[in-house]
Amino acid sequence: MAMRSIIISRAHPLLSNARSARRFLSDQGGGRVLEDEERARENLYVKKMEKEKLEKQKQKLEEKEKTDKDKSDKKP
């Protein structure tokens, strides 16, 4: 079986148009490079969303504790 290769060129948004990232795929790899990259991006996104969710929960808890403390201080 003849080995065929494909070069995929994508311009990275943070880089200038003159510089671009290139990925090499072959028939034998089955596109595994892209699968791994997509999985890594998805994992980063999930971690980011979980972190934001936990930060929001922490803020709500702090606000609730503050309002509970203010209410208890006001009672004689």
DSSP file (Angstrom, degrees, kcal/mol; ACC not computed):
  #  RESIDUE AA STRUCTURE BP1 BP2  ACC     N-H-->O    O-->H-N    N-H-->O    O-->H-N    TCO  KAPPA ALPHA  PHI   PSI    X-CA   Y-CA   Z-CA
    1    1 A M              0   0    0      0, 0.0     2,-0.3     0, 0.0     0, 0.0   0.000 360.0 360.0 360.0 130.0    0.0    0.0    0.0
    2    2 A A        -     0   0    0      1,-0.1     2,-0.6     0, 0.0     0, 0.0  -0.542 360.0-123.7 -76.6 137.6    1.4    3.4   -1.0
    3    3 A M        -     0   0    0     -2,-0.3     2,-0.4    24,-0.1    -1,-0.1  -0.715  28.3-167.7 -86.2 121.5    1.7    5.8    1.8
    4    4 A R        -     0   0    0     -2,-0.6    23,-1.2     2,-0.0     2,-0.4  -0.865   0.6-161.9-108.5 143.5   -0.1    9.0    1.2
    5    5 A S  E     -A   26   0A   0     -2,-0.4     2,-0.4    21,-0.2    21,-0.2  -0.937   4.7-159.6-125.6 149.1    0.3   12.2    3.2
    6    6 A I  E     -A   25   0A   0     19,-2.5    19,-2.2    -2,-0.4     2,-0.6  -0.985   7.6-150.4-125.8 136.1   -1.8   15.2    3.6
    7    7 A I  E     -A   24   0A   0     -2,-0.4     2,-0.6    17,-0.2    17,-0.2  -0.935  11.3-165.0-107.1 123.3   -0.6   18.6    4.8
    8    8 A I  E     -A   23   0A   0     15,-2.6    15,-2.3    -2,-0.6     2,-0.5  -0.929   3.5-165.3-108.6 125.1   -3.3   20.6    6.6
    9    9 A S  E     +A   22   0A   0     -2,-0.6     2,-0.4    13,-0.2    13,-0.2  -0.943   9.2 176.7-114.4 126.7   -2.5   24.3    7.1
   10   10 A R  E     -A   21   0A   0     11,-2.4    11,-1.9    -2,-0.5     2,-0.5  -0.993  28.2-128.7-128.6 134.6   -4.5   26.4    9.5
   11   11 A A        -     0   0    0     -2,-0.4     9,-0.2     9,-0.2     6,-0.1  -0.696  24.7-134.2 -80.4 127.0   -3.8   30.0   10.3
   12   12 A H    >   -     0   0    0     -2,-0.5     3,-1.1     7,-0.4     7,-0.1  -0.659  11.3-132.1 -81.0 135.4   -3.7   30.4   14.1
   13   13 A P  T 3  S+     0   0    0      0, 0.0    -1,-0.1     0, 0.0     4,-0.1   0.781 105.6  48.5 -62.0 -26.9   -5.7   33.5   15.2
   14   14 A L  T 3  S+     0   0    0      2,-0.1     2,-0.2    -3,-0.0    -3,-0.0   0.624 104.5  71.2 -88.3 -12.0   -2.9   34.8   17.4
   15   15 A L  S <  S-     0   0    0     -3,-1.1    -4,-0.0     1,-0.1     5,-0.0  -0.660  90.9-101.5-101.1 158.7   -0.3   34.4   14.7
   16   16 A S    >   -     0   0    0     -2,-0.2     3,-0.8     1,-0.1    -4,-0.3  -0.266  36.4-105.9 -70.8 166.1    0.1   36.5   11.6
   17   17 A N  T 3  S+     0   0    0      1,-0.2    -1,-0.1    -6,-0.1    -2,-0.0   0.771 118.1  63.3 -64.9 -25.7   -1.1   35.1    8.3
   18   18 A A  T 3  S+     0   0    0     -7,-0.0     2,-0.4     1,-0.0    -1,-0.2   0.836 101.3  56.7 -69.1 -31.3    2.5   34.5    7.2
   19   19 A R  S <  S+     0   0    0     -3,-0.8    -7,-0.4    -7,-0.1     2,-0.3  -0.850  70.3 166.8-102.3 135.1    3.0   32.0   10.0
   20   20 A S        -     0   0    0     -2,-0.4     2,-0.3    -9,-0.2    -9,-0.2  -0.988  35.6-113.2-145.7 155.0    0.7   29.0   10.2
   21   21 A A  E     -A   10   0A   0    -11,-1.9   -11,-2.4    -2,-0.3     2,-0.4  -0.682  32.0-159.2 -86.7 140.5    0.4   25.7   12.0
   22   22 A R  E     -A    9   0A   0     -2,-0.3     2,-0.4   -13,-0.2   -13,-0.2  -0.961   6.7-164.5-125.4 141.7    0.7   22.6    9.9
   23   23 A R  E     -A    8   0A   0    -15,-2.3   -15,-2.6    -2,-0.4     2,-0.5  -0.968  10.1-146.5-124.0 139.3   -0.4   19.1   10.6
   24   24 A F  E     -A    7   0A   0     -2,-0.4     2,-0.4   -17,-0.2   -17,-0.2  -0.917  17.7-177.8-108.4 127.1    0.7   16.0    8.8
   25   25 A L  E     -A    6   0A   0    -19,-2.2   -19,-2.5    -2,-0.5     2,-0.3  -0.929   2.3-171.4-120.6 146.4   -1.8   13.1    8.4
   26   26 A S  E  >> -A    5   0A   0     -2,-0.4     4,-1.0   -21,-0.2     5,-0.6  -0.880  37.9-109.4-129.9 166.6   -1.2    9.8    6.8
   27   27 A D  T  45S+     0   0    0    -23,-1.2     3,-0.3    -2,-0.3   -22,-0.1   0.860 118.0  54.3 -61.2 -35.6   -3.4    6.9    5.8
   28   28 A Q  T  45S+     0   0    0      1,-0.2    -1,-0.2   -24,-0.2   -25,-0.0   0.829 103.2  54.9 -71.0 -32.3   -1.9    4.8    8.5
   29   29 A G  T >45S-     0   0    0     -3,-0.3     3,-1.1     1,-0.1    -1,-0.2   0.744  90.8-146.4 -75.4 -23.1   -2.7    7.3   11.3
   30   30 A G  T 3<5 -     0   0    0     -4,-1.0    -3,-0.1    -3,-0.3    -2,-0.1   0.768  64.9 -61.6  64.0  25.7   -6.3    7.4   10.5
   31   31 A G  T 3><S+     0   0    0     -5,-0.6     4,-1.9     3,-0.1     3,-0.4   0.714  92.8 145.2  75.8  19.0   -6.5   11.1   11.5
   32   32 A R  H <>  +     0   0    0     -3,-1.1     4,-2.6     1,-0.2     5,-0.2   0.815  63.0  62.7 -62.5 -31.8   -5.5   10.3   15.0
   33   33 A V  H  > S+     0   0    0      1,-0.2     4,-2.1     2,-0.2    -1,-0.2   0.936 106.9  43.6 -59.7 -46.3   -3.5   13.6   15.3
   34   34 A L  H  > S+     0   0    0     -3,-0.4     4,-2.9     2,-0.2     5,-0.2   0.894 111.4  54.4 -67.5 -38.7   -6.7   15.6   14.8
   35   35 A E  H  X S+     0   0    0     -4,-1.9     4,-2.4     1,-0.2    -2,-0.2   0.927 110.1  46.8 -59.7 -44.5   -8.7   13.3   17.2
   36   36 A D  H  X S+     0   0    0     -4,-2.6     4,-2.3     2,-0.2    -1,-0.2   0.900 113.1  48.8 -65.0 -41.1   -6.1   13.9   19.9
   37   37 A E  H  X S+     0   0    0     -4,-2.1     4,-2.5    -5,-0.2    -2,-0.2   0.918 112.1  48.5 -65.0 -43.1   -6.1   17.6   19.4
   38   38 A E  H  X S+     0   0    0     -4,-2.9     4,-2.5     1,-0.2    -2,-0.2   0.906 111.7  49.6 -63.8 -41.2   -9.9   17.8   19.4
   39   39 A R  H  X S+     0   0    0     -4,-2.4     4,-2.5    -5,-0.2    -1,-0.2   0.903 111.0  49.9 -64.1 -41.3  -10.0   15.7   22.6
   40   40 A A  H  X S+     0   0    0     -4,-2.3     4,-2.3     2,-0.2    -2,-0.2   0.917 111.4  48.3 -64.2 -43.4   -7.4   18.0   24.2
   41   41 A R  H  X S+     0   0    0     -4,-2.5     4,-2.3     1,-0.2    -2,-0.2   0.913 111.9  49.7 -62.6 -42.0   -9.3   21.1   23.2
   42   42 A E  H  X S+     0   0    0     -4,-2.5     4,-2.7     1,-0.2    -2,-0.2   0.912 109.6  51.2 -63.9 -42.3  -12.5   19.6   24.6
   43   43 A N  H  X S+     0   0    0     -4,-2.5     4,-2.5     1,-0.2    -1,-0.2   0.909 110.2  49.4 -61.9 -42.0  -10.9   18.7   27.9
   44   44 A L  H  X S+     0   0    0     -4,-2.3     4,-2.3     2,-0.2    -1,-0.2   0.912 111.7  49.2 -62.0 -42.4   -9.5   22.3   28.3
   45   45 A Y  H  X S+     0   0    0     -4,-2.3     4,-2.5     2,-0.2    -2,-0.2   0.923 111.5  48.4 -63.1 -44.9  -13.0   23.7   27.6
   46   46 A V  H  X S+     0   0    0     -4,-2.7     4,-2.6     1,-0.2     5,-0.2   0.921 112.1  48.9 -62.9 -44.3  -14.6   21.3   30.1
   47   47 A K  H  X S+     0   0    0     -4,-2.5     4,-2.3     1,-0.2    -1,-0.2   0.901 111.3  50.4 -61.8 -40.8  -12.1   22.2   32.8
   48   48 A K  H  X S+     0   0    0     -4,-2.3     4,-2.4     2,-0.2    -2,-0.2   0.924 111.9  47.0 -63.4 -44.9  -12.6   25.9   32.1
   49   49 A M  H  X S+     0   0    0     -4,-2.5     4,-2.4     2,-0.2    -2,-0.2   0.904 112.3  49.8 -64.7 -41.7  -16.4   25.6   32.4
   50   50 A E  H  X S+     0   0    0     -4,-2.6     4,-2.4     2,-0.2    -1,-0.2   0.900 110.6  50.5 -63.6 -40.0  -16.1   23.5   35.6
   51   51 A K  H  X S+     0   0    0     -4,-2.3     4,-2.2     2,-0.2    -2,-0.2   0.928 111.4  47.6 -63.3 -45.4  -13.7   26.1   37.1
   52   52 A E  H  X S+     0   0    0     -4,-2.4     4,-2.3     1,-0.2    -2,-0.2   0.898 111.3  51.5 -62.6 -40.4  -16.1   29.0   36.2
   53   53 A K  H  X S+     0   0    0     -4,-2.4     4,-2.3     1,-0.2    -2,-0.2   0.922 110.5  47.9 -62.9 -44.6  -19.0   27.0   37.7
   54   54 A L  H  X S+     0   0    0     -4,-2.4     4,-2.3     1,-0.2    -1,-0.2   0.880 110.4  52.3 -64.6 -38.0  -17.2   26.4   41.0
   55   55 A E  H  X S+     0   0    0     -4,-2.2     4,-2.4     2,-0.2    -1,-0.2   0.905 109.7  49.0 -64.6 -40.7  -16.2   30.1   41.2
   56   56 A K  H  X S+     0   0    0     -4,-2.3     4,-2.4     2,-0.2    -2,-0.2   0.914 111.4  49.2 -64.3 -42.5  -19.8   31.2   40.8
   57   57 A Q  H  X S+     0   0    0     -4,-2.3     4,-2.3     1,-0.2    -2,-0.2   0.892 110.5  51.0 -62.8 -39.5  -20.9   28.7   43.4
   58   58 A K  H  X S+     0   0    0     -4,-2.3     4,-2.5     2,-0.2    -2,-0.2   0.916 110.0  49.4 -64.4 -43.5  -18.2   30.0   45.8
   59   59 A Q  H  X S+     0   0    0     -4,-2.4     4,-2.6     2,-0.2    -2,-0.2   0.921 111.2  49.3 -61.7 -44.4  -19.3   33.6   45.2
   60   60 A K  H  X S+     0   0    0     -4,-2.4     4,-2.5     1,-0.2    -1,-0.2   0.908 111.5  49.2 -61.9 -42.1  -22.9   32.7   45.9
   61   61 A L  H  X S+     0   0    0     -4,-2.3     4,-2.6     2,-0.2    -1,-0.2   0.919 111.6  48.7 -63.9 -43.4  -22.0   30.9   49.1
   62   62 A E  H  X S+     0   0    0     -4,-2.5     4,-2.2     2,-0.2    -2,-0.2   0.909 112.5  48.5 -62.9 -42.0  -19.9   33.9   50.2
   63   63 A E  H  X S+     0   0    0     -4,-2.6     4,-2.6     2,-0.2    -2,-0.2   0.908 111.8  49.5 -64.3 -41.5  -22.7   36.3   49.5
   64   64 A K  H  X S+     0   0    0     -4,-2.5     4,-2.6     1,-0.2    -2,-0.2   0.926 111.3  48.6 -64.2 -44.4  -25.2   34.1   51.3
   65   65 A E  H  X S+     0   0    0     -4,-2.6     4,-2.3     1,-0.2    -1,-0.2   0.888 111.6  50.8 -61.8 -39.0  -22.9   33.9   54.4
   66   66 A K  H  X S+     0   0    0     -4,-2.2     4,-2.5     2,-0.2    -2,-0.2   0.930 112.0  45.4 -65.6 -45.4  -22.4   37.6   54.3
   67   67 A T  H  X S+     0   0    0     -4,-2.6     4,-2.3     2,-0.2    -2,-0.2   0.886 113.0  50.9 -67.8 -36.7  -26.2   38.3   54.2
   68   68 A D  H  X S+     0   0    0     -4,-2.6     4,-2.3     2,-0.2    -1,-0.2   0.899 111.3  48.6 -63.6 -40.0  -26.8   35.7   56.9
   69   69 A K  H  X S+     0   0    0     -4,-2.3     4,-2.0     2,-0.2    -2,-0.2   0.912 111.0  49.8 -66.6 -42.3  -24.2   37.4   59.1
   70   70 A D  H  X S+     0   0    0     -4,-2.5     4,-1.5     1,-0.2    -2,-0.2   0.899 111.3  49.5 -63.3 -40.2  -25.7   40.8   58.5
   71   71 A K  H  X S+     0   0    0     -4,-2.3     4,-1.1     1,-0.2    -1,-0.2   0.905 111.3  48.3 -65.2 -41.4  -29.1   39.5   59.4
   72   72 A S  H  < S+     0   0    0     -4,-2.3    -1,-0.2     1,-0.2    -2,-0.2   0.823 109.8  53.0 -70.8 -29.3  -27.8   37.9   62.6
   73   73 A D  H  < S+     0   0    0     -4,-2.0    -1,-0.2     1,-0.2    -2,-0.2   0.820 106.4  53.6 -72.2 -30.5  -26.0   41.1   63.6
   74   74 A K  H  < S+     0   0    0     -4,-1.5    -1,-0.2    -5,-0.2    -2,-0.2   0.763  88.7  91.6 -76.8 -25.5  -29.2   43.2   63.2
   75   75 A K     <        0   0    0     -4,-1.1    -4,-0.0     1,-0.1     0, 0.0  -0.509 360.0 360.0 -74.2 136.7  -31.2   41.0   65.5
   76   76 A P              0   0    0      0, 0.0    -1,-0.1     0, 0.0    -4,-0.0   0.481 360.0 360.0 -76.4 360.0  -31.2   42.2   69.1
